[in-house]
């Protein structure tokens, strides 16, 4: 596999990409890669926080899923109006997880 992804984008979206690629003085492929990386990071953060909010993962695990530090994840909670939840079972799980690293 070459790592290439082919996608058909709507004309209006392609015009936006061309506009910004020109302004940023990069080729369209470079710009699309940057946009996708930024979008994926936002998506992972949203997904991880949703999993945490639904108590499917600990905050530690959510931070790992999002690819950020525990401190960064903690800082996101009030921004998203998510209540910090932590109990003894989660502490045990986090300790086991930390020991495995």
Buried (B, 14 or more C-beta within 10 A) or exposed (E): EEEEEEEEEEEEEEEBBEEBBEEEEBEEEEBBEEEEEEEEEEEBBEEBBBBBBEEEBBBBBBBBBBEBEBEEBEEBBEEEEBEEEEEEEBEEBBEEEEEEE
